[in-house]
Amino acid sequence: MSVLRITKLGEPVLVGLARPVTDLGPDTQKLIGDMYDTMYAASGIGLAAPQVDIPLRLAVINVTPENRRNQFVIINPKVVKREGSLASEEGCLSLPGLGGATFHRAAKVMVEAVNEKGLPVVVSGEGLLARCLQHEIDHLDGKMIIHRAHLKRRLEMHWALRKLKKDGLW
Ligand code: ZN
């Protein structure tokens, strides 16, 4: 297994629509393993394939990374139910140095997907898990927190990004 490079805002793979996964062969299994390694190495709680430059509808999640047994993958996920609305702050591994943004998302979600064996799974989550599921599925649709943040915060992030680029730190 290996740690992959995490893509950053500005790379085309992060704004495109990711393709459905149609093959769960050795390449996809290796990708999933590498994505877990990459997520843990970056101290993240979720990572979507476009964040490792692969335009596929797949994400790994573990909102309790101290317990590796809680890790799981969602392949071709779909949010089938949303309930409530909650404002909370979240950050993104593809926006290093830009800080987080606070905005509303559904408080509870139900997601249908398949797992690494191709078996259907239903993941219901609230709190951090609900937030993480929506964040990762957003990545598969080319959406990031900078697109969802309120205008003021979005502009702040754009200016901070501009400065990072100017200083050669991006
Ligand atoms: Zn992200």
Residues whose N, C-alpha, C, O or C-beta is under 5 A from the ligand:
A	BS01	ZN	G91 C92 L93 S94
